[in-house]
Amino acid sequence: MTHDLDSSQLYFNRELSWLQFNSRVLAQALDKKLPPLERLKFLAIYGTNLDEFYMIRVAGLKALFKARIQETGPDKLTPSEQLNQIHTYLHEEHQVLESCYTSIISELHENGVNIKQYDALNDKEKSIIKEIFFNEIYPVIIPIAVDATHPFPHLNNLSFGLAITLKDDSKNIKHGLIRIPRILPRFLQIEQTFIPIESVVEHFASELFPGFKPLASTPFRVTRNADIEIEEEEADDFLQILQEGLRSRNKGSLIRLELMEGADKKLIKFLLSNLNLDDKDIYTYKSLPLNLGSLWQIVGDKTLSHLVLPTFSPKTLPPLDSENIFEAIDKQDILLYHPFDSFEPVVQFIKQAAADPDTLSIKMTLYRAGQKSPIVKALIDAARDGKQVMVLVELKARFDEENNLRWAKALEDAGAHVVYGIPGLKVHAKVAQVIKKQGSKLITYVHLATGNYNPATAKIYTDISYFTTQPIFGTDVTHFFHFLTGFSTHTKLDTLFMSPKQIKPKLLKLIEKETKHGTQGHIILKANSLVDTDIIKALYHASQEGCRVDLLIRGICCLKPGVKGISENITVSSIIGKYLEHARIYFFKHHKVKCYIASADLMPRNLIRRIELMSPIIEENLSQKIEQILMLQLADNNLRWELQPDGNYTKLLPLGKEVNNHFVLEEYVNKIHDKTKKETADYVSRLANRILKDG
C-alpha cells in the first residue's frame, strides 16, 4: 500500500510544536522535586521564550494575515488558523501558569523569601521603600500627560509602565502614562523581600502628577514586531543599514498588550484605542508579574544560591589538564562535551595562539560571542601583535547584533580583517583555524563546534567541540575561509560539508544508505528542531523499510511518529533539564563514518538559507564517545519526554533505576577528574560499557 507522504495529516504545525516545547519548559517549573528558585528559573525561561515567540513568529503570522497572504506549510494551516490556535493554546495554559507561580511563591515564602506588593509591606519596610523611591526612582521615572496637546507617545518594544486616570480639583478627568525605564530594577529589595516596582510607582503616582488625584491605574507592557528586514543588495553601507534596523526594532507594529486582571475598563479602552489593538491582543495576569523574564533578578541573587540546584564546575580532563593545548592536539584528535568538559580549552586555543610568536594566522567565525568575550580580546591582542587575524562577525545574529557590532569595530581598530557575513545568507558555522610555523613546516589546527564561542553560555548549553590537525580538515577550513573573504565559486568541500549546497544532500544520502539495511538499520538524529519536509519524508521511508529511527529533538518537531504504515519505527524524544540541549549530532549505524557533528539544525533556514558546517568524526574512539552520549540520552527516564501521534508529549516515568543523563555525566566527569592519569583509561572504559549496557 502506498501512502501520500505529502498529506497534511503527517505533519505537525511548526508554531504549535514550539508551544508544546515551551510547555515542557513550564513543566520543569511545576516539578516540586526541584528547589524553588530552580523552578522560578524555568518560569523565567518560559516567559523569555514566549516574548521572542511573539516578537518573531506571531508578528510574522500577523503580517501575513494583514497582507492577505494565505501561504501554508506542509500542515496546511493558514496564518489566521495558526493565530487562532496559538491564542486558544496560550489562554488554556494560563491557569497552569498562574497556579505554578502561586506554588513557587508559597515555597519561597517557606524558605524566607517573599515577593510582596507595596501595600503588603509593614511600616518599617514602607519607610525604606519610600526613601528608595524619592532618591532612586523619582528622578528618572517619566510621567506623561495624554490629551489634545500631548499626543500618546511611541512605546518601544517591551515597554513597561502604568496607565492612569486622574482628576484635578475642578473634577476634570485626564489620562496619563508613567513609563518605567529599563535601567531601574524590576524588583526593589529589602533583604529577602522583593517588591515589584510598579506597585511602588502606583502608590506614589500622585507625586508624579501634582494637583491631580489618581482614580484608576493599571500596569501594562507592550510587545512589537522585532524582526529586522534588511535589503542587503540595496545597501551601500551594510553597517549603517544594520544600525538603522536596530533602531527600527522598537518601531515595529504592536502585537500584544499585557495587563493585570481587573484593570479599569475605561483605561483598557484608552490603551487599545491609542495602541491600535483589539481585545484578542490582550493577555491578562492575576498574580504573575508582567515580564516573567524579569524573575531572573531573583533567581540570580547570590544570597539565595542554596535554593537552586548545586552548581557544577566543568572539568578540564586529560590530556588537556596539564599540557599546552597545541602539544595535546599534536598527539591526537580531541573531542569535548560541554559543559561537562570545560570550555576553557577552547578559550586557551585562541589565547595561546595569540601569545605564541610561531602563530602566523588565526581565523574564526563569531556568531554570539557575548558581552565580555576573552576570545575576542585575545584576537584583538593577536592583531595588535602583527598576526594575521580574520574574523567573520555575523551581524545578523538575532538579538545579539549590538554586541557583535561593538566587537567588529574593536577588531577592525586593532587591525584584524573583519567580514560582515555573506549577502543573503546568515553565517552560522562554528569554526576556528590556527596556522603555526614549526621549523620549515606550516601546521594547521582546527576547532569545529556545534555551539557558539561564548564561555558564558557554554556553562549551560550542551555542545560538542572537536580539535584536529588532520590535513584533510585543515585544507577544507582554508577553502571555507577563502570562500567567506573572496569571490571563490568553489563552495564544495571534500571532507567537511557546507550548507546551503552540501549538508542536506549528504544527510539525505546517509539516511537512504542506512534505510537499505532495513530492520538492522539504526538512525539517531539529535537537533534542536526538525522542520525540513524532505528530511522528514526520508525518515518516513526509512521507517517503512523497518529501519529504527530515534530522534532527540529538543524543540520543534513537525514529524508525526507512530503512524501505522509510515512512522511506526520512529521515536521522538525531547530532553528538558538543567542544561539546554544544543548539540547537533547525526548517527548512522552501518556507515564507515558513523557520527557527524554540525552547527545546523534540521530546518530549511539552516540547510538552504544559511552557511553551516557539518563534520564527520573519523577517529573511532571519538565516534564511540558520541555514541555513548546518545545511548545515555535515549536511556534517560528522568528528563526525557516522548512525542505521541496526537502531538502531545508524555513525560517518561522511571520504572527501575532512575537515569538523569545530566547528573550521570556530572558524576562521570567528577570521578575521572579525581582519579590519577594511570587509572583514567580503565575507568573511562568501564563507565562507557556500563552506559551502553544501561542504554
N, C-alpha and C positions, 0 to 999 in steps of 0.2 A: 504494500500500500504506500503510495506516495503522499507526502504531506507538503502543504504550501508553507514554506519557511518565511514567506513574506506576510503571512497572516498577522493582523494586529493583535490577535489573541496570544501570540507568543512573545510579546514584548511588554515590559513594564514601562510606565512613563518615567522619564528621567527626573522630573521635578518631584513627583510623588515618591519616587525611590529615595531621593535626597531627604525628604521629610521623614521617611522611615529611619534613615541613618541618624538624623538629629533626635529622633525619639529614643534611639538606643543610647545616645549620649545622656538624655534625660533619665533613662532607666538607671544609669550609674548614680545619678543624684538621688534616686529613690532607694538605693541599696543601703539599708540601715546597718549592714555589716561594716560599711566604710566609716571612717571618722567624720565628724560633722563638717569640718572645713573642706575635706576631700569631696564630700557631697556638694558643698556650696561651689567648689571649683567647677564641677561638671555643670552646675546650673549656670554659671558664668559663661562657660564654653557654649552651652546651648544658646544663650542669648546672643553672644557674639556671632555664632554661626548664622543665626536667624537674621540678624542685621544685614550680614553680607548677602544672604539669600534674597532678601527684599531689595537691596540696593542694586543687585545684578540680575538675578533670574526673574523675580516678579516684575521688576522695572522693564526688562526686555519683553516679557509677555504682554504687559500693558501697552508698550509701544507698538507691538504687532497688532494688538486689538484695535488701538486707536487708528492705526493706518489701514485697518480692514484687511490685513494680510492673514489668510487662513492656512498658512503653511503648517504642516504637521510632521511629526516624526513617525517612526515605524509603528507606534501605538495608535496613531491616527487621531489623537485628541487635539482639538483646535485650541488656540490661545484662550478663548472665552471659557471653554470647558475646563482647561487646566486651572485658570484663575478661580473658577467656582469651586473646584475640588480642593485647591490649596486653602481657600477661605474656610471651607467646611472642616477640613482636617485640623487646621490650627485652632479653630473655635472649639472643636470637640476635645482637643488636647488641653485646652485652657484650664479646666478644672483639675486635671492631673498636675499641671504646673503650679497652681495655687496651693494644692494640698502638699505638694513636695516642699515648697518654700516654708509653709507653716510647720511642717515636721522638722525641717532643718533648724529653723529658728528656735523651736522648742528644745531641741537637743543642745544647741549652742547655749541657751539660757541655763540648762542644767550644768554646763561647764563654765558658767560665769561670764559668758559673752552675750551681749544684748544689742539688738537693733531697735531703737525706740524713736517714736515721733517726739517732737519738741514738747507737746502738751503732756506727754507721759513722764517727763523728767521731774525730779524733785527740785525744791527751791534752790539748793546749792548748785545743782547741775545747770539749772536755767540761768543762774547768775554767771556761771563760767561761759556758757554759750552766748549770752548777751554781750559779754566783753569781746568774745571772738568775732561776733557779728559786726560790731561797730569798728573794731580795729582791723579786721582782715577781709570782711565781705562787703560791707557798706561802701568802701571807697572804690571797689572795682565792679560792682554789680551795675546793671544797666536798666533803669526804669524807662519805659517807652509809652508815651501817650498815643492813642489812636483816635483821630477824629478828622473833621473836614480839612484841617490844616496840617495834620500829622498822619500821613498815609501809613498803612500797615507795612511794616518793614520786611525786607527779604530775610528769610530764615535759612541759615546754612544747613547742609546735611547733618542730621543727628543733633540739631539744635535742641536745647533743653531749657525749660523755664516755666513761668506761670502766666496764665491768662487771668485777668482780674477785672471785676466790675466795681466801680467806685461811685460815691455820691458826695457832692460838696454841700456846704451849708445852705445853699439855695435849692437843694434837692435835685440838682442836675445830675443825670446819670452819664457816666463816662466808661469807656473800655480802655484797658491798657495791657501791656505785657511787661514782664520782668525777665530779662534774659540772664541766665546763669552761665557765665563764661566757663570754658573747659579748664582754665587754669586753676579754678577753685576745686577743692576736694569734693568728691561726690558725697562723702560722709564726714561729718565733724566727729571728732573722737575725744572722749573723756575716759581715760584708762581703757577698759574693755567694753565700753558702751559706744555704739556708733549711731549717730543721728543723721538721717537724710537731710541734706542741705535745703531741699525745697520746703520742708516743714518749718525750718528756722526762718527762711525768707518770707514764707506765708505769714508767720506770726508777726514779723516786723514790717509788713507791707506798708502800713500807714506812714512809717518813717521815710519811705521812698517817694510817697506822693503827699507831701504836707498839705493840710487843708482838706483832704479827702478821706472819707471813711470807706474801707473795703466792705462790700456787700456779699461778694462771692468770688471764689478763686479756684483754680484747678491747675495742677502741674500738667505739662504736656511735653511731648517730644515728637519731632517730625523726621521722616526719612525721605530722602530724594534718590532719584536715579543717579548712581555713582559711576556707571561705566563711562569710559573715555573713548570717544571716537576720534581717531587721528588719521587724517588722509595724508599718509606719508609722502606719496608721489607728488602731491601738490605743495609740499612744504619746502621752502628754500632753506630754512634753519630748523632742523628737527628738534633741537633742544628748546628753542623758543616756543614751538608748537606744543611740545610736551608741557612746558610750564603754563601755557595758556590752558591746556587741557586740565591740569591740576586745579587751576582756579575755577574752571567751569564745573568741576565735580560738585561744588557747593551750589551750583545753579541749575542742576538737573530738575526734571519735573518731580513734583511731590507725589509720593505713592503710599504713604502710611502716616496716620496720626495716632499716637498712643496717649491714653488718658487714664486717670484713676476712676474707678467705679463711683457713681453717684455725683459726677460732675454736673454743675448747673446747666440746664438745658439751653438757656439763652447764651451762655458762654460757649457752649459747643456749637451752636448756630453761628455765633460771631466768628469762631475759628474756621469752621467749614466754609463759610461764605468768602472769607479772605484767603483761604488756602486752596480754594477751588477743588475741594474733595467732597465725597459723599459718604453716607453712613457706612457703606461697605468697607471703606478705607480706615475705619476706626477700630482700634483694639483697646479694650479696657481691662484694667487690673484692679483686683480687690485689695490685696495685701502686698503683692510684689512691687518692688521699686521699679520705676521706669529706668530702663537701661540695665538689664541683668548683667551685662559685661562689666559694669562698674563694681560688681561684687568682688572682683579681683583685688580691690583695695583692702578688703577684709581678709581674703584668703592669703594675701601676701604679707600680712602683719607678722613680723618675725617673732613677736612675743607669743604668738598663737601656734607656733610650729608643731606643738605636741598634738594638735587637733587635725593634722593631715597625715597621710601615710609616711613612714620613715623615708628620708631622702637616701637614695642610692648614690654612692660615689663611684662613677665609672673607673675602670681599672686599665692600666697600661700593662699588657701581659707580654711574656716572651714571644718573639725575640726583640720587641721594641722597648722593653723596660730598662735596658742598661746600655744599649748600643746607639751610636749615631744612626739615624733612621736610614740614611743612604747606604751605609755599610750593611744594614739588615736587609734592605731591598736587593742589594747586590747578590746576596746569598740565596734568596728565594722570593717568590711572589707572596704577598701578604694580603689576607682578607680580614676585615674588621666588621663586626656587627654592633653598631651604635644603638643605644647609649651604654650597652653593657661593656663593650670595648670603648675606651676613652677616645674622644675626638682629638685629644691633644696631639697625637702623632701627625694628624693632618695639618694642624697649625704649625707643628715643628717642621714638616715637609717644606713649607713655604718660608718659615723664619730661618731655618738652617741654610736653605738655598740662597736666601737674600744676603746672609752674612758670609757665605763661602766665596773666596776670591776665584775659585775654579768654576763657579757658575757663570755661564755665558748668557743664558736667557731663561725667563720664566714666562709662561703663557697660561692663561686660565680664563674660565668663564665665571661671571658673578651674577647670580640671579637674585638671591636675597642674602645680603652679607650682614645685615643688622646694623645697629647704630654705632656700636663700639667694636669694630672689627680688627682683631690683631692680625688677621691675614692681610687686610688692605694696608694696614700700617707697615707691615713687612714689605709689601710690594712697593710702597712709596719709598721706603729705605733703599730697596734694591735699585729702583730707578735713579734715585739721587746718587747712588754709588757708581752709576755708569753702566749697570747691567741692562741688557735689552729686556724690557718688560712690556708685554702685550696683554691687555685685559679686555675681554668683551663684557661690558656692563649692560645688562638688559634693562633698559629704562622702562619697559612696558610691564614689569613685574607688578601685578595689580596690588595696590595699597602699600607698595614698598618703593614707589617711584622716587619719592623725595630723598630717602636715604641713598638710593643708587645715584641720583643726580649729584648729590653732595660728594660722594666718593669718586665719581667720574671726574669731577672738576679737580679734586685734590690729586688724583693720579696724573692727570694731564699737566698740572702745575709742577709735578715732580719730574716730568719728562717721560712718563710712560706713554705708550701708544694705546689709545683707548678707542674701541669700536663700539658704536651705539646700536648694536643689533643689525638685523637684515631687513630691508624693506619688505613689508607684507608678511613677515614670519617672526614669531617670537622665539628667541633662543633660550631653550630650557635645559640644554645639555649641561652635565656637571663633569668637568674635566680640567685637569691641570697637567702641565708638562714642564719639567726642569731639564735643561741640557747643560751638562758639565764637561769640562775638558780634563781627561785623565791621560797624561803623557801626550801621545800623538793622536789619541782617540777621542771621539765625542760619544758620551754615554747619555742616552735619553731615559729619563724616569717619568713614568706616567701614573697619575691618580685618576681613577674613574669612580663615579659615585651615583647613588640613587637619590641623594639628598643635597641640600644647599651647603655652601661653605659658610655656615653660621654656627659658631660654638655654642650659642645660647639655645637654639632650637635642637641642636644635636644631643642635648641632655634629656629631651623629652620626646624626640622622634626616633622611631626605629628605622635605621638605614644601613646600607652596605657601602663599605669603602674597599677599593681594590688597588693595590700598588704593584707595579710590574716594571721590569726593564726589558722585557721581551721585544726585540726589534720590530716584530710584526705589529705590535701595538704602537710603538713609537713612530713608525712610518705613517700609520693611519692618522694618528693625532696630529702629526705635522701637516698632512694633507687637509685635515679638518680645519686647522687654524689658518692655513693658506686660503681656504675657501671663504672663511669669515672676513679676512682682511683684504683679499684681492678680488679679481674678476674671474676666478677659476670656474670653468664649467665642469671640471672633474669632481663630481659630487659623490661618486661611488667609492666607498671604502672597501678594503679587501678582507679585513678581519673584524673590524667593528661594523655596525650597521647604523645608518643615519636616516632619520626621517627628514623630509617628507617622502622620500622615494624608496627607502630600503627596509625600514623596520616592519611595516605592515606586511609587505610581500614575504619577508623572511618568516614572520610569525605564522602566516597562513600556510606556508610550505612546511614548517615544523609540525603544525597541527595535522596537516594532511598526511605527513610521513608516519606520525605516531598512530593516526587513525587506522592505517593499514595493518597494525598489529592486533586489531580487533579487541577481543576480551583480555588480551595480555597487555594492551596499551595503557599508559597512565600519563595524564597531563595534569600539572599543577600550575595554575597561574595566580600569582599574588600581586594585587594592584590596589590603588585607591578607588578606581572606578572602572566599570565595564559598560561601555555605551556603544562601541562601534558595531554596526549591524553585520558587516562581513565577518568579523571575528566571531560574533555570536552564532551566525549560520554555520561556520566551520566547526564550532564546538557542538552544535546540534547534530551535525553529520557524524562527528566522532562518537557521540553518544549512541546514535542509531546503529553504528557499526560495533557497539559493545565496548568501546574504549571508556575507561574510567576517567572522569574529569572532576577534579577537586579545585574549586575556585575560592581563594581567600580574598574577598573584595570588601574593603573596609566601608566604603560609602555607597555610591550609586551603582546599582546593578540592573540593567534592562533585560537581562536574560531570565527566562522563566524556567526554573528547574522542576523535575518531577512530572513532566507532561508525558503521558503514555505514548510510546512510539516515537518520541522526539528527544526528551531530555531526562529519561529515567535513570541514566547513569551519571548524571551531573549533580554535584552538591555545591551549594554556595554558602560560605561561612563569612561572618564578619566578626572581627575581634575588636572589642572596645574595652580599654582598661587604663592602667596607669600611664602607659606610653601611647603616643599616637603612631599607629601603624602606617609607615610611609614608604617602605622598601617596595620596589617593583622587581619581582623575581619570576622567571618563566622556566619551568622544568618539564623535560620530555624524557621519559624513562629509557627508551631504546636508542637514543641518539649517541653518537660517539662523544659529542659535547652535550651534556645533559642540561646544564644550567646556564642561564643568561641573566644578567642584571641590567636594568635600564633606568633612564630618567623619565621614560614615557609611560603614561597610563594607557589603558585600552579605550581611548576616546578619539573621535575624529580630530579634535583640536590638537592632540598630541601626535597622532600618527600621520596626519596630512596637512596640518596648518602650523606646525612648529618644527624647529630644529632640535632634535633629540638624539641621544646616543644609546645604543644597546650593545653590551659587551658579552662575548662568550667567556665562561670561566673554564679555561683549558686544563689547568692543573687539577688532577683527580682528587687530591686531598682537600682542596678548597671547594670543589664541587660537592664533595661528601659533606663538608661542614654546612653548606647551604641546604642540602637535602635534609640533614638532621634538624635544622631550624624549621623547615617546612613541615616535617613529620611531627615535631613537637607542637606546632601550632594546630595541626589537624587533630592532635590528641587532647588539646585544651578543652576542658569541660567546665571551666570557671568563667572565662571571658568571652567564649565563642557563642555566637548566635547563628542559627540556620534559617535560610530563606525558604519559605514554603511556597507551593504553587499559587496560592491566593495573594501573594505579595507581602504577607506578614512575616515577621521574624520570630522564631522561638528561641528563648534562652535555654541553652543546654543545662541540665541538672546533673551533677556528679552522681553516678551510680556506684562507683567504687572509690578508688583513691582520687582525691581532687587534684587536678593539674591546672595550675595558673602559669602559662608559659613565661610571663614576665618575671614572676617570682622564682621560677625554676632557673632561669638564665641569670638572675641576680645571684642566686646561691652558687650556681655553677662557676661564675666568674670570680666570686669572692673566694671559693675554695681553691681554684687554680692559683689565684694571686697569693694565697697564704702558703702554698707549697713551694718547695725548692725546685730549681730547674730540672734536676735529675728525676724528680718524681712526676713532673708535669706531664710528660708524654704518655706515661702509663695511665695516669688519672684521666686525661682527656679521652683516651681510647675507651676506658671502662665506662665513662659517663656517656660518651657518644653511643655506645652499644646499648646502654640502658634506655636512652632516649628513643632510639629506633625500636627497641623491644616494646616500650610502653606505647609508642605510636602505632 
